[in-house]
Amino acid sequence: MQWAAVSVAANIAEGSGRRTIADYLRFLYIAKGSLREVEYYIHLSKRLGYLNKTAHQRLFDQADETAKILVSFIRFKEQEANPDKA
């Protein structure tokens, strides 16, 4: 789970250093996939008994909020890349 969580931030950071918005978006999509992987590990950890209900809900809520922010940022960058489609 830690690797997937670190991968979210790492892909955002790496993408920000790319030359084009299209390249940046590709890394943002990868970050989104890594975030979904984190959500899977959160659910798996609960099913396996590593997390109680409270911890599971707290972590899932944080991941969900992060996903909302990331998706909004992706939409913003997509509009920046394609202003005619906005």
C-alpha positions in Angstrom: 0.0 0.0 0.0 2.9 2.4 0.8 4.4 1.9 -2.6 1.1 2.7 -4.4 0.6 5.8 -2.2 4.1 7.1 -2.9 3.5 6.3 -6.6 0.6 8.8 -6.7 2.7 11.7 -5.6 5.8 10.6 -7.6 3.8 10.4 -10.8 2.3 13.8 -10.3 5.8 15.2 -9.6 7.4 13.5 -12.5 4.7 14.6 -14.9 5.0 18.2 -13.8 8.6 18.1 -15.2 7.5 17.0 -18.6 7.6 19.3 -21.6 4.0 19.1 -22.8 0.6 19.0 -21.1 -0.1 15.7 -22.9 2.9 14.2 -21.2 1.8 15.6 -17.9 -1.7 14.2 -18.4 -0.3 10.8 -19.0 1.4 10.8 -15.6 -1.7 12.2 -14.0 -3.7 9.2 -15.4 -1.0 6.9 -14.0 -1.3 8.6 -10.6 -5.1 8.1 -10.8 -4.5 4.4 -11.4 -2.1 4.2 -8.4 -4.7 5.9 -6.3 -7.3 3.3 -7.2 -4.7 0.7 -6.2 -4.4 2.3 -2.8 -8.2 2.1 -2.4 -8.1 -1.6 -3.2 -5.4 -2.1 -0.6 -7.5 -0.2 2.0 -10.4 -2.5 1.3 -8.2 -5.6 1.3 -6.6 -4.6 4.6 -10.0 -4.4 6.2 -11.1 -7.8 4.8 -7.9 -9.3 6.1 -8.4 -7.8 9.6 -5.5 -5.3 9.5 -7.9 -2.3 9.8 -10.8 -1.8 12.0 -14.0 -0.2 10.7 -13.0 3.3 11.9 -9.5 3.2 10.4 -10.8 1.8 7.2 -13.4 4.5 6.8 -10.9 7.3 7.7 -8.4 6.0 5.1 -11.0 5.4 2.4 -12.4 9.0 3.0 -9.0 10.4 2.6 -8.4 8.4 -0.6 -11.8 9.5 -1.9 -11.1 13.1 -1.3 -7.7 12.8 -2.9 -9.3 11.2 -6.0 -11.8 14.1 -6.3 -9.0 16.6 -6.2 -6.9 14.7 -8.7 -9.8 14.2 -11.1 -10.6 17.9 -10.9 -7.0 18.7 -11.7 -7.0 16.3 -14.6 -10.1 17.9 -16.0 -8.5 21.4 -15.6 -5.3 20.2 -17.5 -7.4 18.5 -20.2 -9.2 21.8 -20.8 -5.9 23.6 -20.8 -4.7 21.2 -23.5 -7.9 21.4 -25.6 -9.4 24.9 -25.0 -11.7 24.5 -28.0 -13.5 21.5 -26.4 -14.3 23.4 -23.2 
